[in-house]
Amino acid sequence: MSLGLAPYISIGAETGGAKKALGWYKSVFGATIKCALEHSCASGEVKIGHAELTFGANQFMISDAWPGMSKTPQELGGTPTTFTLMYPKGKSRTVYDEAVKNGATVVEGREYKEQPWGWEAGTVVDPFGYQWTIGEDVKGWSNQETADQLKMKNISSEF
């Protein structure tokens, strides 16, 4: 049996909807659109009922906002999670800059720079309200080296 995990997010109409988000994630982050299914509502409105994207080997799902499903960042007053996009060395800065150029906003204090955990990374909020850290592992530290650098205790062995 194969086990997988795929985040599923809702995109609000006030930010342009899931169809616009699919195009943005493809052009800016390099996602591959695996499927995109439109649904014609009784009102005549056409929505994305379900779509699947891949970022490398990772699957991600989105749809337009539907009553009773997950809430959009606008409904929540912000996003409750940060997605992390890990790129090969030399690629993340280009993607980060492209995201900002295409309407993402930089999270204050999280500009793209060398991070204390051994990465070069920065954090943005996309035009749809979701937060993304875009970076690459430049140091290649072990978990213990990262813990030492951050002055944290590595408790992995407790589990």
N, C-alpha and C positions, 0 to 999 in steps of 0.2 A: 504494500500500500504506500502510495506517495502522499506526503503531507505538504501542503502549501499554504501560504498566507497572502491574501490580496486585499489591500485597503480599498474601500469603496466610498467615494465622495460624491456629494450632491453639489450641483452648480446652479446658482440662482439666476433667474431671468434678468435681474437688475445688473448683473455683470456680463451679460451677453449670452448666457446659456452654455450648455455642454458642447454644442457644435463648435462654438467659438473656442472653448477651452481645448477641445481635441486638436484643433489647428495650432493653437498656441503651444501646447505640450509637444506636439510633433516638430514644429519649426524651431522652437527655442531649446527644449531639453533633448531633442533627438529621439523621442518616443516613437515606437512603431504602433500603428493602429491595427489591432488584431480583428476587431469587429466594432461596428457602430450600427445600432438598430433604432430606426425612427418609429414613433408611435403617433398616430393621428387621434387626437382626443375628440370627444363628443362635441366640444366647443369649436372644433375646427382648427385648434392650435396643434402644431406638429412639434413634438419634443423628442429628445434622445431618451429612449426608454432604458437602454443599456449599451455600454461601450466598454471595450477592454483595450488597454494599452500595455505595451511592454517597455520596460527600461532595462536593456540587457536581458538577463534571464528572469527579471522580476515583473510580475503581473500587477496591474493597477486597474481599477474599475471606476467608471464615472457614469452619471446620468444627470438629466435635468432634475431639479428639485420636484419631489412628489409629496403630497400630504401624507403624513404617517411614516415617511421614510426618514433617513438621517437629515439632520439640519445643516444648513449652509453656514459658513462663517458669519454672514450678515445677520442671520437669525440668532446666532449665539453671541454676537458682539465680539467676534474674533475666533481664531481657530484653536482648538484644544490640543493640537499636535504639531510636530515639525517632521516633515519628511526629509530624509537625507539622500542626496544624489551623490554617489561616489564615482568619480571619473578617473581614467588613467592619467598618469603624470603628464602635465603640460596641457591638459584639456579643460580643467574646471574653471580657470580664470576666464577663458573665452566664453564658456556657457554662462557664467555669472554675469559678465558684461553684457551679453546678448539679452539675458533676462531683464536687466535694468533698462537697456535700450528699448525693450518691447513692453514696458509698462509695469514691471515689478518694482516694488519699493524696498529700499535697504532698511533692515531692522536696525534701529539706533544702537550703536556700540558693537554691531556684528558685521561691519564692513569686511570685505575680502582682505585677509591678511594671514600671516603665519599664526596658528593657534597654539596654545600651550599644550595641547594633547598630541602634537606632532603632525598636524595637518595644515595645509593652506586651505582656507575656506571662508565663506561669507554666507549670510542668511538674508533672504529676501521674502517678501510676501507677493505672490503672483497676483495678476489682475482679478482673480476670482476669490481672493481672500485666504488662500492657503499658504502656509509658511514652509520654506524649503531651505535647507542648508546645502550648499553646493561646494564640494571640495574634493581633495585628493590627499592620500596618505603620503607625505613626503619624507617622513622619518623612518617609517617601517618599525616602530617600536612594538615590543611585546606588551601584553597587558600589564605586566609588572613594571616595565620601564615607564609606561604611561602613568600608572599609579604613583610611582616615585616622583615623576616630574610634576604631577599635580598635588603632591603631598597628601595622597589618599591611601587608605589601607585596602589592599586587594583581598577580598573575602571570597573569591570564587571557589576556593576549596571547601567552603562550608556547605556547598549545595551538592 
